[in-house]
Amino acid sequence: MYTTIPTCIVCPTCGAALDWAPGTPTHAVDCRSGHRFPVHGGVIDLLGAPRPQSIAAWSNEWRITAWAYERLWRPRSLSILSGQPFPYSRELPAVAAAIPNDAHVILDLACSNGLYARTAALQRPQATVIGIDRSLPMLIDAQRRATAAQLAITYVRADARALPLATASVDCTLIGGSLNEMEDLPRIWAEVTRISTPTATFYSMHLLRTGAHSPRLLGLGGITLFGADDIPTALTHAGWSLTDRQQTGIVQTIRALRRS
Ligand SMILES: [Zn+2]
């Protein structure tokens, strides 16, 4: 449910702004150079055919995964992984608190069903909220949930290693659990830093390999578990200052501020 495409979303081929393609309202977008991309279920697809590279990424391409993920797994996941009660009522207020009051553009990166994007849209109703993921079934489910909740969120299918977002355009980036599934993290840091404004904030919830409840299964299928200092160190090297760091079992949350 949106009528204009946020100006920070750009053509992945030439970098120009995108708009609804003439004669195909809400079914395609194009740039002024004529590069055209389809829209499926309200999701702008800038990626083309699915090309997941790990088992975890493949499972996200399945419709059943999209259906089950937020209905069955996600509400219980942090309690199971941390070994103590960790419901949404504990997780999401921390996400909301990480969003600055003056954030105009908020990105939920690798958003799955858009849990953090909806949290952002509820917290900052006037802001532009964008959710990006590689899985079309997940994104279509996310769009459906946003529409049902009457939240204006723009969902885009794209690769986190080559974000179709203008340089210095995003005020706050949120990542909920997806760093563990991403390939080529140095490129992710470079892209997140490129798209961020000079005073941008960053929030990530991700899983560590330390702790008493570290499940061996997660080491399989393209999920990487981090050491406790891995993400803080990478962020610091990418030009960010850590402002908060929490750990509950194997669940770590990080807040950071860009050093301009
Ligand atoms: Zn173009």
Boltz pocket constraint, residues with backbone or C-beta under 6 A from the ligand:
constraints:
  - pocket:
      binder: B
      contacts: [[A, 11], [A, 12], [A, 13], [A, 14], [A, 15], [A, 16], [A, 31], [A, 32], [A, 33], [A, 34], [A, 35]]
      max_distance: 6.0
